[in-house]
Amino acid sequence: MKKIIFLGTGNAMVTKVFNTCFLIELPDGELFLTDAGGGNGILRQMELAGADYNKMHHMFITHAHTDHVMGAVWVIRKISSLINKNKYDGVFHIYCHDLVKDILLSMCEMMLKEKDYENIGENIIIHQVWDGQVLNLEQMEINVFDIYSTKAKQYGYQLRFTDDDTMLTCLGDEPYNDGCEEYAEGSDWLLSEAFCKYSDRDIFKPYEKHHSTCKEAAELAQKLHVKNLVLYHTEDKTIDTRKEAYASEARQYFSGKIFVPDDLEVIEL
């Protein structure tokens, strides 16, 4: 059974939930991590999720904003520590664009112990990826694409599972650009940011922050003939009512299945 484990579901400034990042669990238990949040809270979320680092050999980082890349340093430190204790098998691969790679390497060089940093390039490999690249990993094929960010260079991906051709598209955390249509059209699963409800736009001002609402995400999913829509990267001021309220607004514009996950929620694909 394939699953998504949502380690975090919030935007950059949340305090009641963790920043948006998630694991994809494959049938054999292997884990594929996307982003890592903004600090060592990622280690707590991994622990609470019961995630086994020895099952995690691949990670994708969408962009270099603090709430996505800072936690990656802690993931590297954790895995490097396990490597140094002979408690990690295999190689840990990180995929990101050139700017993320440069920033991540600089942070690691400045912040990690020498013995941990020395594993980078040996047992921890940071791969620079580019727009249009195809990554052929065991059990899945990943098509990398530029989301045409208006703030900072950012990549999303279209993931196809090789056993059943199920397609999952991660759009990153900014409004959709029509240039991404070939990767998102007809997705079985579309992962989209929804900063807040459209009805709350005057309160949270998503457009000023280059984000969208449940309404736009739902309209997009309907337009692209998506089967399942996942809304995340949200505000947390309405956390007590978020799940039902977001889904209720989205249902007005999208006829497929809608998911508004909480932190640590697991969705079967």
C-alpha positions as CSV (number, residue, x, y, z in Angstrom):
1,M,0.0,0.0,0.0
2,K,1.3,3.4,-1.0
3,K,0.8,6.3,1.4
4,I,1.4,10.0,2.0
5,I,2.5,10.9,5.6
6,F,2.0,14.6,6.2
7,L,4.7,15.6,8.6
8,G,3.6,19.2,8.4
9,T,0.8,21.2,6.7
10,G,1.4,24.8,7.6
11,N,2.9,27.9,5.9
12,A,6.1,29.6,6.9
13,M,4.8,31.5,10.0
14,V,2.7,28.8,11.7
15,T,3.1,28.0,15.4
16,K,0.3,25.5,16.0
17,V,1.4,23.1,13.3
18,F,4.7,22.2,11.5
19,N,5.7,23.7,8.1
20,T,4.6,21.8,5.1
21,C,6.6,18.7,4.3
22,F,5.7,15.0,3.7
23,L,6.8,11.5,3.2
24,I,5.6,9.1,0.4
25,E,5.7,5.6,1.7
26,L,6.1,2.8,-0.9
27,P,4.7,-0.7,-0.6
28,D,8.1,-2.1,0.7
29,G,8.3,0.6,3.3
30,E,10.8,2.9,1.5
31,L,10.3,6.6,2.2
32,F,10.6,9.5,-0.1
33,L,10.8,12.9,1.7
34,T,9.7,16.2,0.2
35,D,11.0,19.3,2.0
36,A,11.8,19.3,5.7
37,G,10.3,22.3,7.4
38,G,12.1,25.2,9.0
39,G,14.1,23.6,11.9
40,N,14.8,20.5,14.0
41,G,11.1,20.0,14.5
42,I,11.4,17.7,11.5
43,L,13.2,15.2,13.8
44,R,10.2,15.3,16.1
45,Q,7.7,14.8,13.3
46,M,9.7,11.9,11.9
47,E,9.7,10.3,15.3
48,L,6.0,10.8,15.9
49,A,5.3,9.4,12.4
50,G,7.3,6.3,13.3
51,A,9.6,6.9,10.3
52,D,12.7,4.7,9.9
53,Y,15.6,6.7,8.6
54,N,17.1,3.4,7.2
55,K,14.0,3.3,4.9
56,M,14.6,6.9,3.6
57,H,17.2,7.2,0.8
58,H,15.7,10.0,-1.3
59,M,14.6,13.6,-0.6
60,F,13.4,16.4,-2.9
61,I,13.7,20.1,-1.9
62,T,11.4,22.4,-3.8
63,H,13.1,25.7,-3.0
64,A,15.3,27.7,-0.6
65,H,12.8,29.4,1.7
66,T,13.5,28.9,5.3
67,D,10.4,26.8,6.0
68,H,11.4,24.2,3.4
69,V,15.2,24.0,3.5
70,M,16.3,24.7,7.1
71,G,15.0,21.4,8.3
72,A,17.1,19.7,5.6
73,V,20.3,20.5,7.5
74,W,18.9,18.6,10.5
75,V,17.9,15.6,8.3
76,I,21.5,15.6,6.9
77,R,22.9,15.8,10.4
78,K,20.7,13.0,11.6
79,I,21.6,10.7,8.8
80,S,25.3,11.6,8.9
81,S,25.3,10.7,12.6
82,L,23.7,7.3,11.8
83,I,26.3,6.8,9.1
84,N,29.1,7.6,11.5
85,K,27.7,5.0,13.9
86,N,27.3,2.4,11.2
87,K,23.6,2.5,11.7
88,Y,22.5,3.7,8.2
89,D,22.7,1.5,5.1
90,G,23.1,2.8,1.6
91,V,23.3,6.3,0.2
92,F,21.1,9.3,1.0
93,H,20.2,11.2,-2.2
94,I,19.0,14.8,-2.2
95,Y,17.5,16.4,-5.3
96,C,17.2,20.2,-5.7
97,H,18.0,23.0,-8.1
98,D,21.3,24.9,-8.3
99,L,20.4,27.7,-5.9
100,V,19.1,25.3,-3.2
101,K,22.2,23.1,-3.6
102,D,24.5,26.1,-3.1
103,I,22.6,27.3,0.0
104,L,22.4,23.9,1.5
105,L,26.1,23.2,1.1
106,S,27.0,26.5,2.6
107,M,24.7,26.0,5.6
108,C,26.1,22.5,6.2
109,E,29.7,23.6,5.9
110,M,29.1,26.4,8.4
111,M,26.9,24.5,10.9
112,L,27.8,20.8,10.9
113,K,30.6,19.1,12.7
114,E,33.5,18.2,10.4
115,K,32.8,14.5,10.7
116,D,29.2,15.0,9.7
117,Y,30.0,17.4,6.8
118,E,32.6,14.9,5.4
119,N,29.8,12.5,4.5
120,I,28.4,14.9,2.0
121,G,29.7,13.8,-1.4
122,E,30.3,10.3,-0.1
123,N,27.3,8.7,1.6
124,I,25.1,11.8,1.2
125,I,24.8,13.1,-2.4
126,I,23.2,16.4,-3.3
127,H,22.1,16.2,-6.9
128,Q,21.4,19.3,-8.9
129,V,18.3,18.9,-11.0
130,W,16.9,21.0,-13.8
131,D,13.6,21.8,-15.4
132,G,12.3,18.9,-17.5
133,Q,14.7,16.3,-16.0
134,V,13.4,12.8,-15.4
135,L,14.6,10.9,-12.4
136,N,14.2,7.2,-12.7
137,L,14.1,5.9,-9.1
138,E,13.2,2.4,-8.0
139,Q,9.4,2.1,-8.0
140,M,8.8,5.6,-9.3
141,E,9.6,8.0,-12.1
142,I,9.9,11.7,-11.3
143,N,9.5,14.5,-13.8
144,V,11.0,17.7,-12.4
145,F,9.5,21.1,-13.5
146,D,9.9,24.8,-12.8
147,I,6.7,26.2,-11.3
148,Y,7.6,29.7,-12.6
149,S,7.7,31.2,-9.1
150,T,7.1,34.9,-8.7
151,K,9.3,35.0,-5.5
152,A,12.1,32.5,-5.6
153,K,13.2,29.8,-8.0
154,Q,11.1,26.7,-7.2
155,Y,10.7,23.3,-8.7
156,G,7.7,20.9,-8.4
157,Y,7.4,17.3,-9.7
158,Q,5.2,14.9,-11.3
159,L,5.6,11.4,-9.8
160,R,4.5,8.2,-11.5
161,F,4.5,4.9,-9.6
162,T,5.9,2.2,-11.9
163,D,3.7,-0.6,-10.6
164,D,0.3,1.0,-11.5
165,D,1.1,4.3,-13.3
166,T,-0.7,6.3,-10.6
167,M,0.3,10.0,-11.0
168,L,0.9,12.5,-8.2
169,T,1.8,16.1,-8.9
170,C,3.4,18.4,-6.3
171,L,2.9,22.0,-7.3
172,G,5.1,23.5,-4.7
173,D,3.7,26.4,-2.6
174,E,2.8,29.1,-5.0
175,P,-0.2,29.8,-7.4
176,Y,-0.4,27.5,-10.4
177,N,1.1,28.6,-13.7
178,D,-0.3,27.4,-17.0
179,G,3.2,26.4,-18.1
180,C,2.9,23.4,-15.7
181,E,-0.2,22.0,-17.4
182,E,1.6,19.0,-19.0
183,Y,2.7,17.8,-15.5
184,A,-0.6,18.4,-13.7
185,E,-3.3,17.6,-16.2
186,G,-5.2,14.4,-15.3
187,S,-3.3,13.8,-12.1
188,D,-4.7,11.1,-9.8
189,W,-3.4,13.2,-6.9
190,L,-2.8,17.0,-7.0
191,L,-1.0,18.6,-4.0
192,S,-1.7,22.3,-3.9
193,E,-1.1,25.1,-1.5
194,A,-4.2,26.9,-0.2
195,F,-3.2,29.7,2.1
196,C,-6.7,30.3,3.4
197,K,-10.3,30.2,2.4
198,Y,-11.4,32.6,-0.3
199,S,-14.0,34.0,2.1
200,D,-11.1,34.8,4.5
201,R,-8.9,36.5,1.9
202,D,-9.4,40.0,3.4
203,I,-8.1,38.7,6.7
204,F,-5.1,36.6,5.6
205,K,-4.3,38.5,2.3
206,P,-3.0,35.5,0.4
207,Y,-2.5,37.4,-2.9
208,E,-0.1,39.9,-1.3
209,K,2.0,36.9,-0.3
210,H,1.8,35.2,-3.7
211,H,-0.4,32.5,-2.5
212,S,-3.9,31.2,-3.4
213,T,-7.1,30.1,-1.7
214,C,-9.2,26.9,-1.4
215,K,-11.4,28.3,-4.2
216,E,-8.6,28.8,-6.7
217,A,-7.0,25.4,-5.9
218,A,-10.4,23.7,-6.3
219,E,-11.2,25.5,-9.6
220,L,-7.7,24.5,-10.9
221,A,-8.3,20.8,-9.9
222,Q,-11.6,20.8,-11.8
223,K,-10.1,22.4,-14.8
224,L,-7.2,19.9,-14.9
225,H,-9.6,16.9,-14.5
226,V,-7.9,15.8,-11.3
227,K,-9.3,12.9,-9.2
228,N,-8.0,13.8,-5.7
229,L,-7.1,17.2,-4.4
230,V,-4.9,17.8,-1.3
231,L,-4.8,21.2,0.2
232,Y,-1.9,22.2,2.5
233,H,0.6,25.0,3.3
234,T,-2.2,26.9,5.1
235,E,-2.6,29.4,7.8
236,D,-3.1,27.9,11.3
237,K,-5.3,30.6,13.0
238,T,-8.4,28.6,12.1
239,I,-6.8,25.2,12.8
240,D,-9.8,24.0,14.9
241,T,-12.1,24.3,12.0
242,R,-9.6,24.1,9.1
243,K,-10.3,20.6,7.9
244,E,-14.1,20.9,7.4
245,A,-14.2,24.6,6.5
246,Y,-11.5,24.3,3.8
247,A,-13.1,21.2,2.3
248,S,-16.5,22.8,2.4
249,E,-15.4,25.8,0.4
250,A,-13.5,23.6,-2.1
251,R,-16.5,21.4,-2.7
252,Q,-18.3,24.3,-4.3
253,Y,-15.8,24.3,-7.2
254,F,-14.4,20.7,-7.4
255,S,-16.3,17.5,-7.9
256,G,-13.5,15.1,-7.0
257,K,-12.3,14.0,-3.6
258,I,-10.8,16.6,-1.3
259,F,-8.3,16.1,1.5
260,V,-7.3,18.7,4.1
261,P,-4.8,16.8,6.2
262,D,-3.7,17.5,9.7
263,D,-0.1,17.1,10.7
264,L,0.9,13.4,10.9
265,E,-2.2,12.3,9.0
266,V,-1.8,9.4,6.6
267,I,-3.6,9.2,3.3
268,E,-3.6,5.9,1.3
269,L,-3.0,6.5,-2.4
